[in-house]
């Protein structure tokens, strides 16, 4: 411990900055590219760390702790440099279908952005390799620093843009170097601090994230007269306010409506979908609401109690006011949107969020109230997944969520859902299946009598009534559609001749699909035979926006005209990233074989020891990812879930690592079995506990989650330093290789976890993590025998 003590503060701070930079990059990718590219950051970070272990295995002289400050200095330089170089690298996924250079630019992204994590890996790997006797203290400082970094990132992203966080993260380790070092290193760290502070103060335009010109915000700002008015930030969103001719929101407006729309101001979330804030001072100009397909439920009957979910710019709220709904409640998952819209509406529009407004998931709000509604209006238009890893997890549109919605309808109440029609049909069919299964769980055996759907030139509106649709309801649907020239897709008793009349599609596949899916006799067969995965989404597999069937990859490729860019736009990056990471991971693990062939003996014992660290990397990531997913529902936001789980697991793992240096119980292989039992207990009781705490305030829930997961985290921090201590007694030269192996499997684990979750659910992922630790127990017991 005495030899390690001087470097522990440096390791703590550089680990803090490394994780904070990783989380900040996910936000930058979500803004500049698309949300699903943020998933790449995990692979980039872990590959950089794994590469450091490989390099130390090939060149063991580099693990000398005398190089430690040089590695930290390299980290401080590479953080802002990698961001700035990435910002000028012309990678744009929108050009992938015709510009083959984009593949090269994507590779450059990997290399450029991995440099800071490689530098960080050199700091940790060299310390662990050269001071194995203090592995628990070093690993503890690393983990507690990372846990603190996850919390610090939330605060930094609340205070300004992610680009500001980048330069602050670079300056923090430089500040520690300035305090702890001497001579040239102190001068270099001082210069770095000054440069970072100057860039933060002056904030030149070149440090702002470069946004793809194909994202909606950039496209809207290219129109003549367009103007960006203001930008707001939160830990999980960037909201831009703009004026542009392209801001004209009336989804599915009837072609029979010929008047001008009222003035509208746009708001864009993460430079993506644009929502409109409508000037409602001229009440006569609001008559366009009567020509939207989403007005159908209001036309059928009077609505006294209305709940609007995800109103964003407020168009659906104004629609309810136009139809004189009695009491209008609003729930939006993004508090920054509510804050922004409330500020902008002053002077030209009603303050729609003044009363009866809540933030969070609509289903969570409903779970806390006994109130019933005549209409629950749910818009899927422009809905973006809220996944913590930048993928397509979304708990708003699962069977369990729709059960909550339907249970809170009055006896004659309706659920209305509107979405854009984006061929080939996928979203509308999964929506139908999810609602159908939710209704069956509530005792509605035949959903055919409860559903109806109409479409315009670009949107579809689906309604579900708690009781069967009456003849009066059906007559109203037909009259409304005929008057506005909307096409009926489905209602009880519809014939094919009544569909596809006004806005003709090449084939009437929607009518055919709805007919098959509303029938319990034909639904399962149609789902299994369909080209895309349109099966209902559940809380265990909350991938509502993921439709890929791998066995149909070739047929899907033909259907969309042989343009593989489609798979990137849809977020189908898992197979691509997995192949890339697998290739690089295998390369990094095998490279140390070169010196080992000459200097050491290759045998089954060596690979058994490496397998132990591979299992630790896999098990740790599986459990961590599963916990984050489980916490999204009670905390109602993926960013809060990630921050709470990462800080709890990492800080407590750091404590466990420190305890492994001093407590005999934590120096025995049996600790892995205790961890496995603890994980099994969590898998059984976590859903019940989460439901129990969901009614508390956010602050209390965050604290409860933090302390509730700490016992598991403490045990998760023990196996790694324990394995290093046994390994160092028998084959100390193997330590860097073990670190590289652990890092490479930590890269593969998040991708494998998502692939497993998509097919079997996150509970399976959690149990797979438990299994990895059970297998590691047997390997560690064998390693202990060899070390004696």
N, C-alpha and C positions, 0 to 999 in steps of 0.2 A: 504493500500500500504506500509506503514512504516514497518509493521511486515513482509511483503513478500520480501521487497527489498534485504535483505542480501542473500536470497537463489536464487534469479533470475539468477545471473551469473552461479551458479552451475547447475540449471535446463537447462539453455541454452546449456552448454557444454555437459552435459550427454545426452541431446536430440540429439545434433549434432553427438555425437559418436554412439548413438544407431542406427540412420538411416544410418549412414555411414557403420556400421557393417552389417546391413541388406542388403544394396546394395552390399557390398563386398562379402557376403555369396552367393549371386546369381551368381557372377563370379566364386567363388570357386566351386559351384555345377556344373556349366556349364563345368568347366575343369575336375574335378575329377569324376563326374558321367556323366550325359547327360543333354543337355540344358533344357529339359522339367522338370527335377527335381528342377530347380531353382525356379519354381512356388511355391514349398512347402515353401520357405522361408517366403513369405508373411503371410501364415497361421501360421507358427511357431512363428513369431514375434508378431502378433496380439493376438494369444492365450496366450502367456506369459504376455502381457500387461493386457489382460482381467482377467487372473488368479489373478493378484495383487488386482484388485477391489473386486473380490470374497473373497479373504483372509481378506481384511479389513472389509468387511461386516460381516464375521463370527467372526473375532477377532478385534473389533474396537479400542482396546488399541494400536494396532500397527500403527495407523495413527498419532501418536505423532511425531511432526516435530523434536523432539530430536533424533529420529532414522535416520534422513535424511542422515547424513554423513555416517552412517553405510550402508545404502542402496547403496549409491554411491560407497563406498569401495567394496561392494559385486559385483556391476556391473563391476568395474575395474578388479576384480579377475576373474569373470566368463567369460568375453570376451575372453581372451587368453586361459583360461582353457577349455572352451567349444569347442573352435576350435581344440586344441591339443587332447582332448579326442575323438572328432568326427574323427579326422585324424587317430586314431588308432582303431576305431570301425570298424570291418570287414564287413560293409554293402556293398554289391555289387549287383546291380539289375541284373547283368548277371547270378547270381546263384539262382534267385528267383524260377525258374522252378523245381529245385531239392533240394534246401536247405531251409527248413522251418524256420530255425533260422534267415533267412534274414528278416522275418516279425518282429521278436523281435528286431533285430538291427535297423530296420526302426523306431520302436517305441522309441528306445533309442535315435535316432537322434532327435526326437521331444522333448524329455525330456531334453537332454543335451543342445541343442541349444536354448531352450526356457528360460533357466536360466538368461542369460543377459537381455533379454527383460522383464522377470518377475521382475528383480531387478530395471530396468529402470521404469517399471510400478509402483513399490512401491514408488519410488521417486515422480512421478507425482501424483499418486492417494492419497498419504498421504498429499501432499501439498494442493491439491484441496479440500480434505475432511476436513482438519482442518482450512483452511483459505479461506472459500467460499467468503468472502467479497473482496478478491483480485484474484478471479478466472480469470478475464480477463487478469491481469498481468502475472499470472502463465502460463495460456494457451498460451498467447502471446509469452512468453520466450520459451516455449516448441516448438511451431510451427516455430518461426524464427530460433531457433537452428537446427531443423530438415531440414529446407530449406537450411541453410548454409551447413549442412552436405552433402546434395546431390551434391553441387558444389565442396566441398572439396574432395569428393570421386573421382570425375573425375580427379582431379590433382594428388591424391595419386596413382591411378591406372595407370596414365601415367608415373609415376616416378619409378615404380617397380611392383613386383608381389603382388597379393592380400593378401598374407600372411604377407607382410610388413605392409599393411594398418591395419591389425588386431591389431598388437602390438602398432601402433601409436594411434589407436582409444582407446586402453586401457590406454595409458599413459596420454592422454589429461585431462580426468576428475581427474586422480590422481594428476596431476599438480595443478589443481584448488583446490583440497583438501589440498594439501601441503601449498598453499598460505592462505587458509581460515580457516584451522583447527588448533588444538593444540595437544600437547602431543602424545599419542599413535596413533591417527589417522594420524597425520603428519608423524610419523615414518613409519607407514605401507604404506602410499602413497609414501614416499620417496623410500622405498624398491621396491615397484611395478614399479616405474619409472626406477630404476636402472636395474631391471630384464628385463624389456621390451627393454631397450636400449642395454643391453648386447646381448639379443637374436637377435636383429636387426643387431648389429655389427658382431657378430660371425656367424650368420645365419647357425646354424646346419641343417643337412639334414632332421631331423625329423619335422621341421616346414614347409617344402615344402608340398603343397597339395598332398595327396595320390591319384593317378590316378588309376581307375579301370583297371585291367589287360586285360579286354576285349575291351578297347578302342583301336582304330587303332594305336595310337602312342606307347603305351606300348607293344602291340603285335609286332610291327615292330622292337622295340628295343631289343626284346628277340632273334632275329635271330643272328647266329654267325657272328661276324664282324660288327654288327650294332653299331652306335655311335651317340650320341646326340651332335651336334656341338654348338648350340647357342639357347638361348630363348629370345624372344622380347615380350614386353607388351604394351598394349594401354588400354584405359578405357573400350573397348568393345571386346578385343580379346587377346589371347595369341598365338604367332606363334613360333613353334619349328622347327629348322633346323636339319636334320638328314641324315646320310648315312646308308642304310640298303639294303640287298638283296631284300626286299619286295617292294622297290621303283622301280617299273617297270610299267610305265603308258603308255598304248597304248589302250585306251578303245575300246573294240569290235574288236581288230585286227583280220584280216582275218586268218583263219587257214591255208591258202595257203602261208602265209608269214613265211619263215623259217630262216631268218637271225637274227643275234643278234641286239638288240636295242642299241642305243648310251647310254653312261653313263648318269645317272640321279641322282640328289640330291632332297631329299624330304623336303617339308614343311608341317607341320600339324597345323591346326587351332583349338584351344581349345582342343588339344590332340585327335581330331577327324579325319575327312577325311584327307588323305594325297595326296598332289598334287606334281607333278614332275617338276623340272627345268631341262631342257634337254641340254646336251652338243651338240652344233650345229657346232662345228669346222669341223667335217668330214661331208661334205655336202652329200656325197654318202650314208651315214648311215641314212639320213633323208628320204630315199625312203619308209620307213614304213608308212609315211603319206598317200601315195596312196592306202593303204590297210586298212584304217579306214573308217567305215560307215559315219562318219561326213564329209568326203571329197566329198560326193555326190554332193552338190551344186556347188563346184568348178569344178567338172568333167563335169557338164552340160553346163556351159558357163563361159566366162571370167568375172572376177570381178574387177572393177576399184576402187570402193569405198566400203570398208568393215568396219563394226563396230563389234567389239568383246565385248560382255558383260560378266562380271565375268571371265576374263581369268586366274586369280589365278597364277599358276606357269608358264603360258605362252604357253602351248602346242598348244592351238588354234591359237595363234598369229604366232608361227612358222609354223603351217599348212598353214595359209594364205600366209606367205612369201614363202613357198615351192611351192605354186601354182602361185607365182608371182603376187599377188594382187597389184593393183596400190597404193592406199593410205589406210593404216590400222589405224583405231582409236580404242582406248581401254578405257573402263570404268569399274572400279572395286569398289564395295561397301566398301571395307576394305582398308583404306590408309596404314595400317601397313603391309599388304601383298605386296603392291606395293613397299614400302620402303625396305622390307626384300629381295624381289626378285631382286631389283635393286642392292643391296649390294652384293648379292651372285653371280650374273652373271659375275661380273668383272673377267676376266682371263680365263673363260672356256665357255662362252656363250654370245650371242648378248644381248645388253641392250634393251629388248623389250619395256620397259616403258620410253625410252628416249624421244620420241616425241609422240604427239597426245594422251596424257593420261590424264584421268580425274578420280576423285574419287566421290563416291556417287551412287545414283540409276541411272541406265541407262535411265530410263524413264524420270527422272528429267533433265538429260543432253539433251535428245532429245527435251524436251519441250522448251528448251532455244535456240534451233538452227533450222534453216530452211533447213539444209543440208539433202540431200537424199542419200540413200545407195543402192548399187546393192545387198548387202548381210548383213543381221544382224544376227550374230551367237550368240545364247543363249544356254548356257550349264546348264542343271539342275543336272549334275552329282555331287553328294556330296553336293548339295545346302542345306544349313541349314537355317531354319527360323530365321528371325531377330527380333523376338518378344521381346518387352521391359520387359515382365513378364515371359520370358522363355517359352512361349508357341509357337504356330505355326502361328503367324501372319506373312504374307509375301506379301509386296506390289509390288514385282517384277513380279508376275505371276497372276495378276488380269485381268479382261476383259478390264478395263481402261488402264492398262499397255500395253496390246497387241494392243489396238487401237493406242497407241502412236507409238509402233514399226511398225505397218503396214502402218501408215500414212507417215512414213519416209523412205519408200521403193520407189525406182524409178519405172517407169512404168513396167519394166520387172524384178524388184527386188524380192529377195527371203528372207524369214525368215526361219532360220534353228534352230532346237532345238534338243539336244541330251540328253539322260538320260539312266541310268542303268535300266535294266528290273528286277524288284523285284516282284515275284508273291506273292499273286494274283494281276492281273492288276488293278491299281488304278491311279497312277500318270500320265501315258501316256493317259488314258482316260479323266481325268480331263483337262489335257493340250489340248487335241483335242477339247473338249467342249468349253473351254475358248477361244481358237483361233477362233473357228467357230462362237461364239456369237460376238466376237470383229469384225470379218470380216462382219457379217450381219449388224452391226451398221454402218459400212462404206459403205454400199450399195451393198455388194457382196451377192446376194441372195442364190446362190447355191455353197457352198464351196467344193462340191464333185469334181469339175473340177480344183480346185486350190491346192489340197493336194496330198502328197505322203508320204509313210513311208516304211523304210526297217529296218531289225533287223539282228544282228549278234548273237553270242552265249551268249552275256551278255548285249548288248546295243540296243537301238532303236533310229533312227534318223528320225525326221519328218520335212518335208519342206512344206512351204506354199508360193505360188507365187502370186504376186499382180494381174497378168492376168492369164487366164486359161492355164494350162500346155498344150503345143503343142505336136503333134505326135513325133517331134524330142526329146522333153524332156522325153516323156514316153519311147521311144526307148533307150535313154541314161540311164534311170533308170534301165531298164531291162538288158542292156548290162553290166553296172557297177556291178549290183548285181550278175549276172551269172558269170562274170569273177572272182570275189572275193568270190564267194559262200556265199553271203548274201541272206537272205530270204526276198522277197517282202511281205509287209504286206498290203499295199493299194496303188493304183494309179487309176486314172479314167479308167474304163473299165476292171479292173482286174477280173479274174475268180478264183474260189477257188483252181483249179488245179495248179495255178501258185504260191501258197503260201505253206509254211511249207514243203519245199523240201529238204533243205540241213542240217539244224540244227533242227531236228524234235522235236516238242513239243507234249505232250500227246494228246492235242486237239488244234484245230486252233481257239481258242477263240479270239485272237487279230484280225484276219481277220473278224470274225463275228461282233465283237464290233465296229470296224472301219466302217464297211459297214452300220451298224444301226445308228451310231452317225453322220456320214457325211450326212445322209439323213434328211432333215427337217421334213419329214413325220413320221419317226420312232424314232427320237432322244429323244424326251421328254418321250415317253413310255419306252424306254430302260433305261434312267436315273432313272426313278421312280421304275422300277422293279429290278435294279441292287442291288447286295448285299451291296455295299459300296456307300457312297455319292460321286458321281463324277460330281456333278453339277458345273457350272462355278463359280469361285471365283470373288468377286467384292471388291472394296475399302471399302465398308461398312461391308463386311464379308470377310476379307482377309486371310481366313484360308485355304490356298491352300493345306497344308499338313495334314489336318484333314479330315479323310474319314469315320469316324464312324457313322453308323446309329444305334441308340440305340435300335430300334425295331428289328434289325437283330443281336443283340448281341449273342444270342444262336447259330444261324447259322454260324456266323463268327468264334465263338469258335470251332465249329465242323470242319470247313474248315481248320483251321490252326493246326489241330491235337490235340485239347484239351490242348494247352499250353497257359496259361493266361499271361505268360511272354511277349507274342507278344503285348499285350495291353500296357504294360509298355514301350516297345521299340518304339512303335508307338506314344507315348506321350499321350495316352488316360487316363490321370490321373484325369481328372475332376470329374467323378462320384466317384472314390475311395476317393479322397481328400475331396470332398463334404460330403460324408457319415462320414468320420473321424471327420471333423471339426464340422459338425452338432451335432454329438454325444457329443464331448467335449464342444461345445458351450452351448448346452442345460444343460449339467451337471454344468458348471460354473455359468449359470444364475439361476439355481434352488437351488444351495447349500445355498445361503443366506436365503432361506425360513426357514431353521432350526431355527436360532435365532429369526426370525420374528414371528414365530408361538407363541412364548412365550412372546416376548416383545412388539409386535405391532399388529395392526389390519390389516388383509389382506382384501382388498376390490378392487372394480373396479377402484377407484382413483389411488391406488398404481400402478396397471398394466398400466393404462393410462399414468402415469408419466414415467414409464420405456419404454413404447412404443415410447415416444418422443425421447429419447436418442437412441433407436434402429433405428428410422428413420434417425436421424442425421448421425449415422455411415454408414448406407446404402447409403444415398444421397451423402455424402462427397466422398466416394470411387467410386461410379458410375461416378460422374462428373470428378473426378481426372483421372480415368482410360480412360474415353472417350477423354479427352483433350490430354492425352499422345498419344493415337492412332492417333488422328487427326493431331498431329504435326510430326509424323514420316515421312510423305511424304515431306513436305517442308524442314525439317531439314535433311532428307536423312539418318538418323541413329537413331535407337531406343534408344541408350544410351544418345545421345544429346537431344532427345525428352523428355526422362524421367527426365534428369537433369534440362532442361529448365522449364518444367511444374512443377515438384516438388518444385524447388526453388521459382518459381513465386507464385504458389498457397499457399505454406506453409509460406513463408515470408509475403505475403500480408494478409493471414489469421491471422498470428500473429499480424500484424498491426491492423486488424479489431477487434481482441480480445482486444487489448489495448484500442482502441477507444470506445469499449463498456463500459469501466469503466468511461468514461468522457463525451461522447456526448449523449444527450437525444434521438436523432433519433435512435441511435444504442441500445437503451434500450427498444424498443417497438417491439411487435410481427410482425408488418408490414414489418420489415426488411426481413423476410423470403419470403414474397410475392414479394418484390423487387428483391430478389435473384432469385426466380423462373422466373420472367419476363426477367431478365438478361440472365439466362441460355437458355431460349427459343430463345432470340435474337441471342445468339451465335450459337445455333443449325441451325438457318436459314442462317446466313451470314458467318459463319466460313469457309466453303469450298471456297467461293468466295475470301475471304481475303487471305486464304492460297495460292491459285493459284496466287494471285497478288504479294506476297512477295517471291515466289520461285526462282525468277531470281537474288535476291540479294546475297551478299557474306554471308558465314556462320555466321560470327560475327554479321553482321547487323540483320540477321534472328533470331539469338538467343536473341538479345536485343529486337527486335520487339515482339517476342513471350512472353518474360518475362513481358514486360510492357502491352501487349495487354490483358493478362489473369489476371492482378492484380485487376481490378475492381471486378471480380467475386470472387477472393480469399479474398478480404477485407470483402465482405458480408458473405462468407462461415465461417469466423472466429468468427462471432458474435453469432449465435444461441446456441452454446455449453455453453459458460460462462453465457449467458443470462438465459438459462434453469436452470443452477446450482444456480444462484442467487435467482430465484423464488422458486426452490425446497428447498433450505436451509432455507427459511422463514417458510415453512410449515412442512417439514419432513427432517431435517438435517441428521438423521441417514440413510436416503435412498441414500445419495450421493455416497458412495462407490459402492452400488449395481447398481446405474445408470451408473457409470463409467465402471463396469464389463459388463453391457448390451451393452453399446456403443462399447466396445472393441470386444465383441463376434460377433456383427453384422458387425463390420468392418472386421472381419475375413471372414465371409460368403460372404460379398459384392463382393470382387474381383472374387470369383468363380462364383457367380450368374451373375456377369457382363459378364464374358466370355461365360457362357452358353447362356445368352440372346443374346449376340453379334453373336454367331455362328448361332443361329436360326433366328434373326431378324435384326442384324446390330448394330453398335455402336451408331448410331443416336437414336435408340430406348433406348439404355442404358442411354444416356444423358437425354432423356425425362423422363425416369423412375426416374433418380436422381432428376429432377425438381419436379416430382409428389411427391416424398418423402418429399421434403421441403414444398410443399403446404399442405400436410397432417399434417406435424409438426407445421405449422402455427396455425391450429385450436387447436391442443393440447396445444401449448404454450399460446394461448389466454385464454384457460380454466385454465392453471396453474397460469397465472397472476391474474385472478379473485380470485382464492383460496388464493393467497399470499397477497392480499389487506386486 
